[in-house]
Amino acid sequence: MEIFRNPTSTDLEGFLNESGVVATVGVFDGAHLGHQMIFSKVIGDAVVRDVPSVVVTFEPHPALILRPENAPKLLTGFDQKMDLLAKAGFDAAVVFDFNKEFVSYTALDFVEKILVKTLAVKKVIVGADFHFGAKREGNIDMLTSLGDRFGFEVEGLKLLTQQSKDTLFISSTEIRRALAGGDISKANKMLGHSHEVSGVVVHGDKRGREIGFPTANVFVDDAMALPSDAVYAGWFFRANGEKHKCAINIGKRPTFHQDATESLLEAHLIDFKGDLYDEVVRVQFIELLRSEKRFAGLEQLKTQLALDVQAALAILGD
């Protein structure tokens, strides 16, 4: 997949063909199952028309610019989102910097400048709740009207619902809610892939090493969504491509720190010994093992950590 940052039509000359493109537009945080339904439709239509498939997205998340005081935690960082879009099968991702200038674009500006003049779009496929332009003035009806005016088709797809008793739509908001409740299985089902975060391995207080369970302390940007404080089974991916089973603790470590206010991510790599400091790594969450708790002493903690490792191995495979 090619990635174009803030392109003009000239920048895309070698990519576009005379028949235009089929495109979708959105933030696509999480690239979840609802998004994947749209991706599949876009790519399928592009194949039938023999034109490129394009996803138009934005960096940073618009909420970080429009309402930074209550912006949602992110389900995917930029690099992970690009990887997921590439795996979906897009020919190109067109990424626009969401800044103060972009915020001022009206719905007409966006369609005329981006979809028509830059991309020469022939069809746009989006979710039924799609809004665009300054103050979210644009919707499916307006996009359809503008499509008639500029000569491109528009298709709005119904939102995907969860396969469960309730009828809630699969959305980034619902996935964040599941993560906040520690329901990693539900979050992963809605995502269609395992939730993960990336960060740098930093020095900790080495408590884990002292009691026989060394951990990699991963600094995760505060903008990213972490599951609630608990212990999880998961996978640890090193920068060199190595993959390791791990038991992950997210929390305030109440056995040692009764007054801690910030949660930390610590991953105990079950099959690894060595130095990981300063590596950029990825931590992937597979299943909840237990809630975080305070133990009466080190021996009780060590006993529980051994049980956590066995439980993780049972889930991940010996």
N, C-alpha and C positions, 0 to 999 in steps of 0.2 A: 504494500500500500504506500502510495506517495503522500507526503504531508506537505501542504502549502500553507505558509503563514502570511496572512494579510495580502493575498495575491491580487493583482490586477488582471485584466483579460490578457495583457501582453505576457505576463508570467505563466499563463496557462496555455499559451499557443501550441506548445508541443504536446500537450495532454488532451485538449479538447478536439473533437472532430466536428464535421459540419452538421451532424445530427443532434448535437447538444448532449445533455446529460440527464440522468434521472437522479434526483437528490432528495435527501431528507434534511431537516433542520432541527437542532435542539441542543440542550446541554448534555443530555445522556449520562448524567452522573450514575455510576453503577453499571451502565450497559446491561440492565436487568432483562428479564424475560419479556416484559412489555416492549422495551426498546428493541429486543431481538426480533420480535414479530415484525416490526417496522423495517428493520434492516433486511430481513429475508425478502420482504415484498419489494423493496427498492432494488436489491441486487437481482432478484428474479426478473423484474420488469426491464432492467438495464440489459440483461442477457438477451431477452426476447428482442429488444430494439437494436441490439449490437452497439450500445453506447456505454460510456463509462458510468459507474455508480459512484456517487459522491455523498459524503456526510459533511454537513456544515455545522460546526460547533464553535464554542467560545472558550476563551481562557483569559482571566480566571472565571470561576462561576459567577454569573451576573449578580447573585445575591450579595457577594462580597463587595461589590461596588454600590449596589442600590440600597442595601440595608445591612451594612457590616455589623451593626450591633446585635442582630439576631439572625445572621446567616446560618444556614444548616451546616452541620458537619458533612464533609465530603466522603462519599463511598469509594471514590477512585481518584488517585492522583493523575496528573496529566499523562505520564508515561504509561501507566497501567491502562488508562482509557484508550490511548492510541493502540496499545497491544490488543485490547479486546475488539476494537473496531477493525483492525487488520485481520484478526482471526475470524471475524464475521464475514469477511470477503470483499470489503469495499476496495475499489480501485484507488480512491483518494479520500483524504480528509482535508477539508479546507477550514483552517482555524483562524478566527478573527480575534484580535485583542479586544476584550470587552472593557473599554475605557470611557472617559467622559464624552469623547466625541461620538463613540458608537451609541452611547445611551441616548443621544439626541436624535438618532435616526427615527423618522416616522415609519409607519408600516409601508407607505409608498416608497420612501427612500430605500428601505431595505430590499424590497422587491425589485425596484428599478436598478439600483446600483449593484447589488450583490447577485440576485438570482438571474436577472436579465443581462445586464451589461458585462458582468464578470464571468458568470458561469454559462450563459446561454442555455438556461435550463429548459427542458421540454416537458418534464413532469416532476411534481413535488408530492411526496407522500409523507404525511405527518399523522400524529395522534389526534383524536377527535377534540382534545382539550388544548390544542396548540394555540398559543398567543405570541405575538411578535410586535416589534416597534415600540416607540416611546410610550410609556405608561400602559404597555400591553394592549394597545388599541386594536391591533389586528387579530382576527380569528379566522376560522376556516371559511366562513362566508365571505369575508373581505378578501382572503387569499384567492378564493375561487373567482371572485369578480375581477380581481387584478390579473388572474391567469387568463380570463377571457379577453381582457384588454391587451395583454402583452403576448398572447399566443402560447401559453403552456397549460398543461392539464394539472388538476389538483385532486388528490384522493386523501380523504380523512379516514383513518382506521379506528374502529371502536377499541376502547381500552380493554386490556386483558385482565380478567378477574382471577383471584386465587382459586386453586383447586381444593377447596375445603368447604366446611359448612357455611361459612360466612360468604358475603358477596363483595368483600372489599376489593378494590382495584389494586393490582400490583403497581407499586409506585416507589420512588426513592424515599418518600416520607414513611411509608409502611415498613420499608426495610430498616430505616433508622430506628423506628419504634421497636422492631424485633431485636435489633442489636442492643438497644438500651435496656431491654428486658432480659438480656442474656440468651435469647432464643436464637442461637446461631444456626440451628437446623432450618428454622423457618426463614431466616434471612437468606441463607444459601439457596433454598428452594426458589425463592422469589428472584434472586439474582441469576440463577441458572449457572452459577459458578461459585467457588468458595471465596468468602470475603477475605481480603488481605490488606495489609498495610506495609509500607516500607519505611526505613529509617536507618540511622547510623548507630552502630554498636558503640556504646560509650562506657566509661568506667563507672562501676557502682561501688557499693561498700564491701563487696566480696564475701558477704554472709553465706551465699550459696556454696561457694568453694570451700569455706571453712567447715560446712556440715556435710560435705560430700555430694552436693547437688549444684555444681557450678551453672550459672546462668549467663546468657547474653542479654545485657540491658540495652534495649533498643529505644532510641529517642525518636518518637513519632511526632510530626508536626501537629500542633494543636488544632489545625483546621480539619484534620482527618477524623472520621468516625471510628471509635473503638467499641468493641462489645463492653458490656457492663463488667464491673469488678467480679472476677471469678477465675476458675482454672479450666483450661481448654486443651483438647488434643489438637495438634496441628502439624504443619510442615514449615520448615525453615529453609529458605533458599539463599545460598551465598552468592556473592558477586561473580564467582567463577563458574556458576551453574550447578554446584553441588546441592543436593536436596537431603535434608535430615529430618527424621521424626523428632517431635518435641512435645513437651508439656509446657503450656504457656500460662503464666500467672499475670493477670492484670489486677492491680490493686494497690493498696496503701501499706501492705505488709504489717498488719496490726500486731503480730507477735513481737516485732522489733520496734515498731514506730506507732505508738498509741495516738499521737497527735498529728499524724501526716494528713495533708490536705490534697495532695496531688497523686493520682494513680500512675503507676509505672508499668511498663510492659517488660517482663522477664521471660526468656525462653530457655528452658533446660533442654539442650540437645542430647537425646538419649544415646546416640551412637557416635559421639564426636568428642575429641579432646584436642584443644589447641587454642590459639590466639585469634580472636575475631575483631579486636578493637579497630575502630575507624572504618570497618567495612560497611558499605551500603547493602542492606539485606532486605528480604521480603519475608513476612510472617503470615501464614495462611491458617485460618481458623476452620476446623472441621466439626468438632462436637464439644458441647459443654460437659465437663467432668464433675464439677462441684462448685458451690459458692465459696467465696473467700471467707476464712474464719480465723480467729485468734486462738492459738494453741497455748496450753499451760506451760510448756517447756520445749527445749530443743528435741528431746527424744520423741515426744509426741508428734512434733512437726516432721522429723525425719521419717517416722513410720508412715505418716500420711503421704509424704512426698514419694516414698517407694510405692505406695498403693496408686498414686497418680500416674507414675511411670508405667506400671502394669496395666492400668486402665487405658492409657494412651496407646500402648502397644496392641492391646486387644482390638482397638478401633482401627489403628493404622496398619496393623499387620506386624507380626514378629520379624 
